[in-house]
Structure formats: C-alpha cells, structure tokens
Amino acid sequence: MPFLLAHGALGSWDEVIFLSIGAIFLVMMGISWLRSRSEDPDELDAPAPEATPEVSDTRFKLD
C-alpha cells in the first residue's frame, strides 16, 4: 500500500499539488525569516517621528 498524503479525483496529482503547496509555504516562511534576521531590532522598537503626538497643557504623556 503506497503512502498517501492526499487523495481525490486527481489521483497522483493530488500528492504533487499538496507537496508543492507545502514547499511554497516553507520557502515563503524561510524568506520572511531571513528578511527579519537582517533588520535592525532597534529600528523596530523606535516609534516613528510622526506617530509621537505633541504634548500640550491639557494632555499628559502616558508611560
């Protein structure tokens, strides 16, 4: 009995489609991981200059 991961109307092509989708997912996750490893972690934590609101007399900055 052959090892089946997927079965349906396409016969053996179900296996090819299933494994290719899994391979595409793993490649995309690998690319995302490599891109995140090359970024500077200090840049991710720093707020953008335009995202910091001005502090006025009626508003207090929350910590």
CHARMM-style PDB file with segment names, atoms N, HN, CA, C and O in Angstrom:
ATOM      1  N   MET     1       0.851  -1.182   0.000  1.00  0.00      PROA
ATOM      2  CA  MET     1       0.000   0.000   0.000  1.00  0.00      PROA
ATOM      3  C   MET     1       0.900   1.249   0.000  1.00  0.00      PROA
ATOM      4  O   MET     1       1.764   1.374   0.867  1.00  0.00      PROA
ATOM      5  N   PRO     2       0.712   2.170  -0.954  1.00  0.00      PROA
ATOM      6  CA  PRO     2       1.544   3.382  -1.013  1.00  0.00      PROA
ATOM      7  C   PRO     2       1.169   4.369   0.104  1.00  0.00      PROA
ATOM      8  O   PRO     2       0.047   4.368   0.610  1.00  0.00      PROA
ATOM      9  N   PHE     3       2.131   5.196   0.461  1.00  0.00      PROA
ATOM     10  HN  PHE     3       3.042   5.197   0.050  1.00  0.00      PROA
ATOM     11  CA  PHE     3       1.923   6.223   1.482  1.00  0.00      PROA
ATOM     12  C   PHE     3       1.188   7.394   0.841  1.00  0.00      PROA
ATOM     13  O   PHE     3       1.697   8.015  -0.092  1.00  0.00      PROA
ATOM     14  N   LEU     4       0.005   7.693   1.335  1.00  0.00      PROA
ATOM     15  HN  LEU     4      -0.409   7.190   2.094  1.00  0.00      PROA
ATOM     16  CA  LEU     4      -0.819   8.755   0.753  1.00  0.00      PROA
ATOM     17  C   LEU     4      -0.931   9.930   1.709  1.00  0.00      PROA
ATOM     18  O   LEU     4      -1.274   9.755   2.878  1.00  0.00      PROA
ATOM     19  N   LEU     5      -0.646  11.117   1.217  1.00  0.00      PROA
ATOM     20  HN  LEU     5      -0.368  11.259   0.267  1.00  0.00      PROA
ATOM     21  CA  LEU     5      -0.859  12.345   1.981  1.00  0.00      PROA
ATOM     22  C   LEU     5      -2.199  12.980   1.618  1.00  0.00      PROA
ATOM     23  O   LEU     5      -2.871  13.567   2.466  1.00  0.00      PROA
ATOM     24  N   ALA     6      -2.568  12.857   0.377  1.00  0.00      PROA
ATOM     25  HN  ALA     6      -2.023  12.380  -0.312  1.00  0.00      PROA
ATOM     26  CA  ALA     6      -3.822  13.426  -0.106  1.00  0.00      PROA
ATOM     27  C   ALA     6      -4.383  12.473  -1.157  1.00  0.00      PROA
ATOM     28  O   ALA     6      -3.624  11.829  -1.881  1.00  0.00      PROA
ATOM     29  N   HSD     7      -5.676  12.384  -1.240  1.00  0.00      PROA
ATOM     30  HN  HSD     7      -6.293  12.907  -0.651  1.00  0.00      PROA
ATOM     31  CA  HSD     7      -6.275  11.531  -2.266  1.00  0.00      PROA
ATOM     32  C   HSD     7      -7.590  12.154  -2.709  1.00  0.00      PROA
ATOM     33  O   HSD     7      -8.325  12.744  -1.918  1.00  0.00      PROA
ATOM     34  N   GLY     8      -7.855  12.004  -3.978  1.00  0.00      PROA
ATOM     35  HN  GLY     8      -7.257  11.524  -4.620  1.00  0.00      PROA
ATOM     36  CA  GLY     8      -9.073  12.581  -4.525  1.00  0.00      PROA
ATOM     37  C   GLY     8      -9.212  12.242  -5.989  1.00  0.00      PROA
ATOM     38  O   GLY     8      -8.666  11.243  -6.455  1.00  0.00      PROA
ATOM     39  N   ALA     9      -9.928  13.057  -6.705  1.00  0.00      PROA
ATOM     40  HN  ALA     9     -10.371  13.869  -6.326  1.00  0.00      PROA
ATOM     41  CA  ALA     9     -10.252  12.780  -8.092  1.00  0.00      PROA
ATOM     42  C   ALA     9      -9.058  12.942  -9.029  1.00  0.00      PROA
ATOM     43  O   ALA     9      -9.104  12.462 -10.161  1.00  0.00      PROA
ATOM     44  N   LEU    10      -7.986  13.610  -8.582  1.00  0.00      PROA
ATOM     45  HN  LEU    10      -7.949  14.000  -7.662  1.00  0.00      PROA
ATOM     46  CA  LEU    10      -6.841  13.828  -9.460  1.00  0.00      PROA
ATOM     47  C   LEU    10      -5.824  12.705  -9.412  1.00  0.00      PROA
ATOM     48  O   LEU    10      -4.843  12.733 -10.155  1.00  0.00      PROA
ATOM     49  N   GLY    11      -6.032  11.733  -8.567  1.00  0.00      PROA
ATOM     50  HN  GLY    11      -6.829  11.710  -7.964  1.00  0.00      PROA
ATOM     51  CA  GLY    11      -5.104  10.605  -8.484  1.00  0.00      PROA
ATOM     52  C   GLY    11      -3.776  11.030  -7.874  1.00  0.00      PROA
ATOM     53  O   GLY    11      -3.741  11.655  -6.814  1.00  0.00      PROA
ATOM     54  N   SER    12      -2.679  10.684  -8.555  1.00  0.00      PROA
ATOM     55  HN  SER    12      -2.707  10.177  -9.416  1.00  0.00      PROA
ATOM     56  CA  SER    12      -1.357  11.010  -8.019  1.00  0.00      PROA
ATOM     57  C   SER    12      -1.058  12.499  -8.078  1.00  0.00      PROA
ATOM     58  O   SER    12      -0.160  12.971  -7.381  1.00  0.00      PROA
ATOM     59  N   TRP    13      -1.790  13.251  -8.894  1.00  0.00      PROA
ATOM     60  HN  TRP    13      -2.519  12.868  -9.460  1.00  0.00      PROA
ATOM     61  CA  TRP    13      -1.579  14.697  -8.961  1.00  0.00      PROA
ATOM     62  C   TRP    13      -1.975  15.388  -7.659  1.00  0.00      PROA
ATOM     63  O   TRP    13      -1.489  16.479  -7.361  1.00  0.00      PROA
ATOM     64  N   ASP    14      -2.860  14.754  -6.879  1.00  0.00      PROA
ATOM     65  HN  ASP    14      -3.256  13.868  -7.120  1.00  0.00      PROA
ATOM     66  CA  ASP    14      -3.189  15.308  -5.559  1.00  0.00      PROA
ATOM     67  C   ASP    14      -1.944  15.416  -4.692  1.00  0.00      PROA
ATOM     68  O   ASP    14      -1.745  16.409  -3.991  1.00  0.00      PROA
ATOM     69  N   GLU    15      -1.103  14.380  -4.746  1.00  0.00      PROA
ATOM     70  HN  GLU    15      -1.264  13.573  -5.315  1.00  0.00      PROA
ATOM     71  CA  GLU    15       0.137  14.389  -3.974  1.00  0.00      PROA
ATOM     72  C   GLU    15       1.054  15.518  -4.434  1.00  0.00      PROA
ATOM     73  O   GLU    15       1.639  16.224  -3.612  1.00  0.00      PROA
ATOM     74  N   VAL    16       1.175  15.684  -5.742  1.00  0.00      PROA
ATOM     75  HN  VAL    16       0.699  15.111  -6.409  1.00  0.00      PROA
ATOM     76  CA  VAL    16       2.052  16.722  -6.292  1.00  0.00      PROA
ATOM     77  C   VAL    16       1.568  18.105  -5.869  1.00  0.00      PROA
ATOM     78  O   VAL    16       2.370  18.940  -5.452  1.00  0.00      PROA
ATOM     79  N   ILE    17       0.281  18.350  -5.972  1.00  0.00      PROA
ATOM     80  HN  ILE    17      -0.371  17.671  -6.311  1.00  0.00      PROA
ATOM     81  CA  ILE    17      -0.284  19.649  -5.601  1.00  0.00      PROA
ATOM     82  C   ILE    17      -0.110  19.896  -4.110  1.00  0.00      PROA
ATOM     83  O   ILE    17       0.283  20.990  -3.704  1.00  0.00      PROA
ATOM     84  N   PHE    18      -0.399  18.887  -3.290  1.00  0.00      PROA
ATOM     85  HN  PHE    18      -0.717  17.998  -3.620  1.00  0.00      PROA
ATOM     86  CA  PHE    18      -0.278  19.028  -1.839  1.00  0.00      PROA
ATOM     87  C   PHE    18       1.158  19.319  -1.429  1.00  0.00      PROA
ATOM     88  O   PHE    18       1.404  20.226  -0.634  1.00  0.00      PROA
ATOM     89  N   LEU    19       2.100  18.566  -1.959  1.00  0.00      PROA
ATOM     90  HN  LEU    19       1.900  17.829  -2.605  1.00  0.00      PROA
ATOM     91  CA  LEU    19       3.506  18.768  -1.599  1.00  0.00      PROA
ATOM     92  C   LEU    19       4.048  20.082  -2.139  1.00  0.00      PROA
ATOM     93  O   LEU    19       4.880  20.713  -1.487  1.00  0.00      PROA
ATOM     94  N   SER    20       3.592  20.518  -3.331  1.00  0.00      PROA
ATOM     95  HN  SER    20       2.916  20.005  -3.861  1.00  0.00      PROA
ATOM     96  CA  SER    20       4.079  21.790  -3.866  1.00  0.00      PROA
ATOM     97  C   SER    20       3.550  22.974  -3.047  1.00  0.00      PROA
ATOM     98  O   SER    20       4.264  23.961  -2.864  1.00  0.00      PROA
ATOM     99  N   ILE    21       2.327  22.889  -2.558  1.00  0.00      PROA
ATOM    100  HN  ILE    21       1.747  22.088  -2.707  1.00  0.00      PROA
ATOM    101  CA  ILE    21       1.800  23.956  -1.703  1.00  0.00      PROA
ATOM    102  C   ILE    21       2.589  24.007  -0.400  1.00  0.00      PROA
ATOM    103  O   ILE    21       2.909  25.091   0.090  1.00  0.00      PROA
ATOM    104  N   GLY    22       2.905  22.848   0.163  1.00  0.00      PROA
ATOM    105  HN  GLY    22       2.645  21.968  -0.235  1.00  0.00      PROA
ATOM    106  CA  GLY    22       3.718  22.814   1.375  1.00  0.00      PROA
ATOM    107  C   GLY    22       5.106  23.381   1.139  1.00  0.00      PROA
ATOM    108  O   GLY    22       5.633  24.098   1.989  1.00  0.00      PROA
ATOM    109  N   ALA    23       5.707  23.069  -0.006  1.00  0.00      PROA
ATOM    110  HN  ALA    23       5.278  22.487  -0.697  1.00  0.00      PROA
ATOM    111  CA  ALA    23       7.041  23.583  -0.321  1.00  0.00      PROA
ATOM    112  C   ALA    23       7.011  25.098  -0.512  1.00  0.00      PROA
ATOM    113  O   ALA    23       7.911  25.798  -0.048  1.00  0.00      PROA
ATOM    114  N   ILE    24       5.991  25.606  -1.186  1.00  0.00      PROA
ATOM    115  HN  ILE    24       5.260  25.038  -1.564  1.00  0.00      PROA
ATOM    116  CA  ILE    24       5.858  27.059  -1.382  1.00  0.00      PROA
ATOM    117  C   ILE    24       5.716  27.755  -0.034  1.00  0.00      PROA
ATOM    118  O   ILE    24       6.317  28.806   0.189  1.00  0.00      PROA
ATOM    119  N   PHE    25       4.923  27.174   0.865  1.00  0.00      PROA
ATOM    120  HN  PHE    25       4.434  26.321   0.683  1.00  0.00      PROA
ATOM    121  CA  PHE    25       4.754  27.754   2.198  1.00  0.00      PROA
ATOM    122  C   PHE    25       6.082  27.800   2.944  1.00  0.00      PROA
ATOM    123  O   PHE    25       6.417  28.818   3.550  1.00  0.00      PROA
ATOM    124  N   LEU    26       6.837  26.713   2.905  1.00  0.00      PROA
ATOM    125  HN  LEU    26       6.565  25.887   2.413  1.00  0.00      PROA
ATOM    126  CA  LEU    26       8.117  26.691   3.609  1.00  0.00      PROA
ATOM    127  C   LEU    26       9.108  27.685   3.019  1.00  0.00      PROA
ATOM    128  O   LEU    26       9.870  28.300   3.765  1.00  0.00      PROA
ATOM    129  N   VAL    27       9.118  27.857   1.710  1.00  0.00      PROA
ATOM    130  HN  VAL    27       8.499  27.357   1.104  1.00  0.00      PROA
ATOM    131  CA  VAL    27      10.015  28.826   1.078  1.00  0.00      PROA
ATOM    132  C   VAL    27       9.624  30.247   1.493  1.00  0.00      PROA
ATOM    133  O   VAL    27      10.496  31.062   1.795  1.00  0.00      PROA
ATOM    134  N   MET    28       8.325  30.548   1.510  1.00  0.00      PROA
ATOM    135  HN  MET    28       7.617  29.886   1.264  1.00  0.00      PROA
ATOM    136  CA  MET    28       7.886  31.885   1.910  1.00  0.00      PROA
ATOM    137  C   MET    28       8.229  32.162   3.376  1.00  0.00      PROA
ATOM    138  O   MET    28       8.629  33.276   3.714  1.00  0.00      PROA
ATOM    139  N   MET    29       8.077  31.171   4.239  1.00  0.00      PROA
ATOM    140  HN  MET    29       7.752  30.266   3.964  1.00  0.00      PROA
ATOM    141  CA  MET    29       8.428  31.360   5.643  1.00  0.00      PROA
ATOM    142  C   MET    29       9.933  31.545   5.801  1.00  0.00      PROA
ATOM    143  O   MET    29      10.376  32.338   6.633  1.00  0.00      PROA
ATOM    144  N   GLY    30      10.722  30.820   5.011  1.00  0.00      PROA
ATOM    145  HN  GLY    30      10.363  30.176   4.335  1.00  0.00      PROA
ATOM    146  CA  GLY    30      12.171  30.978   5.069  1.00  0.00      PROA
ATOM    147  C   GLY    30      12.610  32.359   4.623  1.00  0.00      PROA
ATOM    148  O   GLY    30      13.490  32.961   5.239  1.00  0.00      PROA
ATOM    149  N   ILE    31      12.010  32.866   3.562  1.00  0.00      PROA
ATOM    150  HN  ILE    31      11.296  32.378   3.061  1.00  0.00      PROA
ATOM    151  CA  ILE    31      12.341  34.214   3.088  1.00  0.00      PROA
ATOM    152  C   ILE    31      11.956  35.253   4.137  1.00  0.00      PROA
ATOM    153  O   ILE    31      12.708  36.195   4.389  1.00  0.00      PROA
ATOM    154  N   SER    32      10.785  35.083   4.748  1.00  0.00      PROA
ATOM    155  HN  SER    32      10.174  34.318   4.544  1.00  0.00      PROA
ATOM    156  CA  SER    32      10.351  36.015   5.794  1.00  0.00      PROA
ATOM    157  C   SER    32      11.303  35.976   6.982  1.00  0.00      PROA
ATOM    158  O   SER    32      11.624  37.019   7.552  1.00  0.00      PROA
ATOM    159  N   TRP    33      11.754  34.791   7.357  1.00  0.00      PROA
ATOM    160  HN  TRP    33      11.493  33.945   6.893  1.00  0.00      PROA
ATOM    161  CA  TRP    33      12.681  34.666   8.478  1.00  0.00      PROA
ATOM    162  C   TRP    33      14.023  35.319   8.156  1.00  0.00      PROA
ATOM    163  O   TRP    33      14.595  36.014   8.996  1.00  0.00      PROA
ATOM    164  N   LEU    34      14.526  35.097   6.939  1.00  0.00      PROA
ATOM    165  HN  LEU    34      14.061  34.532   6.257  1.00  0.00      PROA
ATOM    166  CA  LEU    34      15.801  35.701   6.559  1.00  0.00      PROA
ATOM    167  C   LEU    34      15.714  37.222   6.522  1.00  0.00      PROA
ATOM    168  O   LEU    34      16.650  37.906   6.936  1.00  0.00      PROA
ATOM    169  N   ARG    35      14.598  37.756   6.029  1.00  0.00      PROA
ATOM    170  HN  ARG    35      13.838  37.201   5.692  1.00  0.00      PROA
ATOM    171  CA  ARG    35      14.430  39.211   5.992  1.00  0.00      PROA
ATOM    172  C   ARG    35      14.349  39.784   7.402  1.00  0.00      PROA
ATOM    173  O   ARG    35      14.892  40.857   7.663  1.00  0.00      PROA
ATOM    174  N   SER    36      13.678  39.082   8.313  1.00  0.00      PROA
ATOM    175  HN  SER    36      13.237  38.210   8.101  1.00  0.00      PROA
ATOM    176  CA  SER    36      13.565  39.596   9.681  1.00  0.00      PROA
ATOM    177  C   SER    36      14.898  39.524  10.412  1.00  0.00      PROA
ATOM    178  O   SER    36      15.146  40.327  11.311  1.00  0.00      PROA
ATOM    179  N   ARG    37      15.756  38.585  10.049  1.00  0.00      PROA
ATOM    180  HN  ARG    37      15.554  37.932   9.319  1.00  0.00      PROA
ATOM    181  CA  ARG    37      17.060  38.467  10.692  1.00  0.00      PROA
ATOM    182  C   ARG    37      17.997  39.588  10.257  1.00  0.00      PROA
ATOM    183  O   ARG    37      18.909  39.945  11.003  1.00  0.00      PROA
ATOM    184  N   SER    38      17.794  40.149   9.074  1.00  0.00      PROA
ATOM    185  HN  SER    38      17.054  39.859   8.468  1.00  0.00      PROA
ATOM    186  CA  SER    38      18.692  41.182   8.570  1.00  0.00      PROA
ATOM    187  C   SER    38      18.292  42.588   9.010  1.00  0.00      PROA
ATOM    188  O   SER    38      19.054  43.532   8.805  1.00  0.00      PROA
ATOM    189  N   GLU    39      17.113  42.746   9.611  1.00  0.00      PROA
ATOM    190  HN  GLU    39      16.493  41.979   9.777  1.00  0.00      PROA
ATOM    191  CA  GLU    39      16.669  44.069  10.046  1.00  0.00      PROA
ATOM    192  C   GLU    39      17.282  44.410  11.403  1.00  0.00      PROA
ATOM    193  O   GLU    39      17.600  43.529  12.201  1.00  0.00      PROA
ATOM    194  N   ASP    40      17.439  45.696  11.638  1.00  0.00      PROA
ATOM    195  HN  ASP    40      17.181  46.412  10.989  1.00  0.00      PROA
ATOM    196  CA  ASP    40      17.975  46.189  12.894  1.00  0.00      PROA
ATOM    197  C   ASP    40      16.872  46.146  13.954  1.00  0.00      PROA
ATOM    198  O   ASP    40      15.828  46.769  13.762  1.00  0.00      PROA
ATOM    199  N   PRO    41      17.069  45.431  15.068  1.00  0.00      PROA
ATOM    200  CA  PRO    41      15.991  45.345  16.071  1.00  0.00      PROA
ATOM    201  C   PRO    41      15.675  46.681  16.733  1.00  0.00      PROA
ATOM    202  O   PRO    41      14.555  46.878  17.204  1.00  0.00      PROA
ATOM    203  N   ASP    42      16.644  47.614  16.783  1.00  0.00      PROA
ATOM    204  HN  ASP    42      17.555  47.455  16.401  1.00  0.00      PROA
ATOM    205  CA  ASP    42      16.369  48.915  17.387  1.00  0.00      PROA
ATOM    206  C   ASP    42      15.409  49.732  16.532  1.00  0.00      PROA
ATOM    207  O   ASP    42      14.647  50.540  17.061  1.00  0.00      PROA
ATOM    208  N   GLU    43      15.437  49.533  15.229  1.00  0.00      PROA
ATOM    209  HN  GLU    43      16.056  48.876  14.799  1.00  0.00      PROA
ATOM    210  CA  GLU    43      14.520  50.257  14.344  1.00  0.00      PROA
ATOM    211  C   GLU    43      13.086  49.815  14.558  1.00  0.00      PROA
ATOM    212  O   GLU    43      12.165  50.620  14.413  1.00  0.00      PROA
ATOM    213  N   LEU    44      12.879  48.555  14.902  1.00  0.00      PROA
ATOM    214  HN  LEU    44      13.627  47.902  15.020  1.00  0.00      PROA
ATOM    215  CA  LEU    44      11.523  48.045  15.069  1.00  0.00      PROA
ATOM    216  C   LEU    44      10.869  48.588  16.332  1.00  0.00      PROA
ATOM    217  O   LEU    44       9.651  48.762  16.369  1.00  0.00      PROA
ATOM    218  N   ASP    45      11.668  48.859  17.379  1.00  0.00      PROA
ATOM    219  HN  ASP    45      12.658  48.718  17.349  1.00  0.00      PROA
ATOM    220  CA  ASP    45      11.115  49.330  18.639  1.00  0.00      PROA
ATOM    221  C   ASP    45      10.923  50.846  18.683  1.00  0.00      PROA
ATOM    222  O   ASP    45      10.104  51.337  19.460  1.00  0.00      PROA
ATOM    223  N   ALA    46      11.647  51.577  17.881  1.00  0.00      PROA
ATOM    224  HN  ALA    46      12.313  51.178  17.250  1.00  0.00      PROA
ATOM    225  CA  ALA    46      11.580  53.039  17.924  1.00  0.00      PROA
ATOM    226  C   ALA    46      10.295  53.528  17.263  1.00  0.00      PROA
ATOM    227  O   ALA    46       9.951  53.069  16.173  1.00  0.00      PROA
ATOM    228  N   PRO    47       9.586  54.447  17.902  1.00  0.00      PROA
ATOM    229  CA  PRO    47       8.381  54.984  17.276  1.00  0.00      PROA
ATOM    230  C   PRO    47       8.743  55.916  16.121  1.00  0.00      PROA
ATOM    231  O   PRO    47       9.801  56.546  16.118  1.00  0.00      PROA
ATOM    232  N   ALA    48       7.875  55.985  15.178  1.00  0.00      PROA
ATOM    233  HN  ALA    48       7.016  55.473  15.181  1.00  0.00      PROA
ATOM    234  CA  ALA    48       8.078  56.888  14.053  1.00  0.00      PROA
ATOM    235  C   ALA    48       7.917  58.323  14.541  1.00  0.00      PROA
ATOM    236  O   ALA    48       7.107  58.569  15.435  1.00  0.00      PROA
ATOM    237  N   PRO    49       8.662  59.277  13.985  1.00  0.00      PROA
ATOM    238  CA  PRO    49       8.558  60.667  14.458  1.00  0.00      PROA
ATOM    239  C   PRO    49       7.158  61.234  14.325  1.00  0.00      PROA
ATOM    240  O   PRO    49       6.720  61.988  15.193  1.00  0.00      PROA
ATOM    241  N   GLU    50       6.445  60.894  13.264  1.00  0.00      PROA
ATOM    242  HN  GLU    50       6.801  60.281  12.558  1.00  0.00      PROA
ATOM    243  CA  GLU    50       5.113  61.445  13.088  1.00  0.00      PROA
ATOM    244  C   GLU    50       4.077  60.740  13.958  1.00  0.00      PROA
ATOM    245  O   GLU    50       2.957  61.233  14.092  1.00  0.00      PROA
ATOM    246  N   ALA    51       4.425  59.595  14.554  1.00  0.00      PROA
ATOM    247  HN  ALA    51       5.335  59.194  14.446  1.00  0.00      PROA
ATOM    248  CA  ALA    51       3.483  58.864  15.389  1.00  0.00      PROA
ATOM    249  C   ALA    51       3.457  59.402  16.818  1.00  0.00      PROA
ATOM    250  O   ALA    51       2.531  59.099  17.570  1.00  0.00      PROA
ATOM    251  N   THR    52       4.452  60.190  17.202  1.00  0.00      PROA
ATOM    252  HN  THR    52       5.204  60.437  16.591  1.00  0.00      PROA
ATOM    253  CA  THR    52       4.509  60.734  18.553  1.00  0.00      PROA
ATOM    254  C   THR    52       3.707  62.038  18.601  1.00  0.00      PROA
ATOM    255  O   THR    52       4.070  63.012  17.941  1.00  0.00      PROA
ATOM    256  N   PRO    53       2.617  62.062  19.382  1.00  0.00      PROA
ATOM    257  CA  PRO    53       1.803  63.286  19.436  1.00  0.00      PROA
ATOM    258  C   PRO    53       2.489  64.371  20.253  1.00  0.00      PROA
ATOM    259  O   PRO    53       3.318  64.098  21.121  1.00  0.00      PROA
ATOM    260  N   GLU    54       2.126  65.583  19.954  1.00  0.00      PROA
ATOM    261  HN  GLU    54       1.452  65.805  19.249  1.00  0.00      PROA
ATOM    262  CA  GLU    54       2.634  66.728  20.710  1.00  0.00      PROA
ATOM    263  C   GLU    54       1.982  66.750  22.088  1.00  0.00      PROA
ATOM    264  O   GLU    54       0.795  66.454  22.226  1.00  0.00      PROA
ATOM    265  N   VAL    55       2.761  67.098  23.098  1.00  0.00      PROA
ATOM    266  HN  VAL    55       3.725  67.338  22.986  1.00  0.00      PROA
ATOM    267  CA  VAL    55       2.247  67.182  24.463  1.00  0.00      PROA
ATOM    268  C   VAL    55       1.793  68.628  24.701  1.00  0.00      PROA
ATOM    269  O   VAL    55       2.566  69.569  24.521  1.00  0.00      PROA
ATOM    270  N   SER    56       0.560  68.785  25.097  1.00  0.00      PROA
ATOM    271  HN  SER    56      -0.068  68.020  25.243  1.00  0.00      PROA
ATOM    272  CA  SER    56       0.047  70.126  25.367  1.00  0.00      PROA
ATOM    273  C   SER    56      -0.294  70.240  26.847  1.00  0.00      PROA
ATOM    274  O   SER    56      -0.063  69.303  27.611  1.00  0.00      PROA
ATOM    275  N   ASP    57      -0.843  71.387  27.257  1.00  0.00      PROA
ATOM    276  HN  ASP    57      -1.030  72.148  26.636  1.00  0.00      PROA
ATOM    277  CA  ASP    57      -1.182  71.605  28.661  1.00  0.00      PROA
ATOM    278  C   ASP    57      -2.336  70.720  29.115  1.00  0.00      PROA
ATOM    279  O   ASP    57      -2.411  70.355  30.288  1.00  0.00      PROA
ATOM    280  N   THR    58      -3.225  70.376  28.206  1.00  0.00      PROA
ATOM    281  HN  THR    58      -3.164  70.672  27.253  1.00  0.00      PROA
ATOM    282  CA  THR    58      -4.403  69.592  28.606  1.00  0.00      PROA
ATOM    283  C   THR    58      -4.201  68.093  28.429  1.00  0.00      PROA
ATOM    284  O   THR    58      -5.057  67.309  28.840  1.00  0.00      PROA
ATOM    285  N   ARG    59      -3.115  67.686  27.842  1.00  0.00      PROA
ATOM    286  HN  ARG    59      -2.420  68.323  27.508  1.00  0.00      PROA
ATOM    287  CA  ARG    59      -2.871  66.257  27.609  1.00  0.00      PROA
ATOM    288  C   ARG    59      -1.569  65.860  28.296  1.00  0.00      PROA
ATOM    289  O   ARG    59      -0.602  66.621  28.313  1.00  0.00      PROA
ATOM    290  N   PHE    60      -1.561  64.682  28.850  1.00  0.00      PROA
ATOM    291  HN  PHE    60      -2.346  64.064  28.837  1.00  0.00      PROA
ATOM    292  CA  PHE    60      -0.380  64.170  29.537  1.00  0.00      PROA
ATOM    293  C   PHE    60       0.148  62.956  28.786  1.00  0.00      PROA
ATOM    294  O   PHE    60      -0.620  62.146  28.267  1.00  0.00      PROA
ATOM    295  N   LYS    61       1.449  62.846  28.738  1.00  0.00      PROA
ATOM    296  HN  LYS    61       2.073  63.504  29.160  1.00  0.00      PROA
ATOM    297  CA  LYS    61       2.066  61.705  28.074  1.00  0.00      PROA
ATOM    298  C   LYS    61       1.997  60.489  28.997  1.00  0.00      PROA
ATOM    299  O   LYS    61       2.407  60.557  30.156  1.00  0.00      PROA
ATOM    300  N   LEU    62       1.474  59.376  28.473  1.00  0.00      PROA
ATOM    301  HN  LEU    62       1.141  59.321  27.532  1.00  0.00      PROA
ATOM    302  CA  LEU    62       1.360  58.155  29.252  1.00  0.00      PROA
ATOM    303  C   LEU    62       2.654  57.361  29.138  1.00  0.00      PROA
ATOM    304  O   LEU    62       3.286  57.324  28.082  1.00  0.00      PROA
ATOM    305  N   ASP    63       3.032  56.735  30.227  1.00  0.00      PROA
ATOM    306  HN  ASP    63       2.518  56.764  31.084  1.00  0.00      PROA
ATOM    307  CA  ASP    63       4.260  55.922  30.227  1.00  0.00      PROA
ATOM    308  C   ASP    63       3.949  54.493  29.873  1.00  0.00      PROA
ATOM    309  OT1 ASP    63       4.853  53.659  29.822  1.00  0.00      PROA
TER     310      ASP     63
END
